[in-house]
Amino acid sequence: MGAQTNTRTRIQEVAIKLFTEQGYEATSLREIAEALGVTKAALYYHFKTKEDIVASLTEDRAQAIEDLVAWAKEQPRTPETRREIIRRYSEDMTRGRHHEVMRFMERNQTALRGHGKVEEMRERMTGLIDMLCEPGDSPAVRLRRSMAVFAMHAVWFVLIDQNVTDEERMQAALDVALELVDAPAG
């Protein structure tokens, strides 16, 4: 089991790197297998298609968002709850390869349009944003609070060429996100 899990993880790592660098449509399963130094048959043991790889990459991310939304639904709708949602989302972004998945999805939007798991991710993100907003919020407040979440994604694109560590990058994103989510409703 351990070796199979490790191989599966390596496939995901190489695939996301190639999908992001070359583009999802331009990357073949053969190229992924070659980059790993395995046969296509060995790759097929874990993933039959590129779509299966994408599904595996988004499932963990989608589950983390679903868990956060479930937690948020049990909390009072207060400014502190909104800040805690943002802090938890930030922590989740630093674990695993979540920011890499976000970068991959952003760079391959056209190719992934209509992909079931990717659409599911968009729905979960909408659910998360709903937890930051009140039904009567103005469009400006809703946009500000939505941008709090997107600040944690944007940092991987905006500060990519800057001489900052991942920790500094994520702290900057968290600081900006908290400012946005705390903005007055007026």
URZIUR-V879839 format. One record per pair of residues at least 12 apart in sequence whose ideal C-beta (glycine too) atoms are under 7 Angstrom apart, sorted by the first residue. I is the first residue (numbers start at 1). GAP is how many residues later the second one is. Records with the same first field share a line. If there is no record, write none. Layout:
I: GAP / GAP
//
This chain:
7: 39
8: 38
10: 26
11: 21 / 25 / 32 / 35 / 36 / 42
12: 41 / 44 / 45
14: 18 / 21 / 22
15: 17 / 38
16: 41 / 81 / 84 / 85 / 88
18: 13 / 14 / 17
19: 85 / 89
20: 83 / 84 / 87
23: 85 / 88
24: 26 / 84 / 87 / 88
25: 86
29: 14 / 21
51: 64
54: 61 / 63 / 64
55: 62
57: 44
58: 43 / 59 / 60 / 63
59: 58
60: 36
61: 37 / 40 / 60
62: 58 / 59 / 62
64: 28
65: 59 / 60 / 63
66: 58
68: 17 / 20 / 21 / 24 / 60
69: 58 / 59 / 62
72: 13 / 59
77: 57
79: 103
82: 50 / 99
83: 95 / 98 / 99
85: 46 / 47
86: 62 / 91 / 92 / 95
89: 60 / 63
90: 62 / 80 / 83 / 84 / 87
93: 59 / 77
94: 76
99: 57
102: 51 / 54
103: 53
105: 13
106: 51
128: 21
129: 16 / 17 / 20
132: 13 / 16 / 49
133: 12
137: 48
141: 44
144: 36 / 39
145: 35 / 36
147: 33
148: 29 / 32 / 33
151: 22 / 25 / 26 / 29
152: 21 / 25
155: 14 / 15 / 17 / 18
159: 13
//
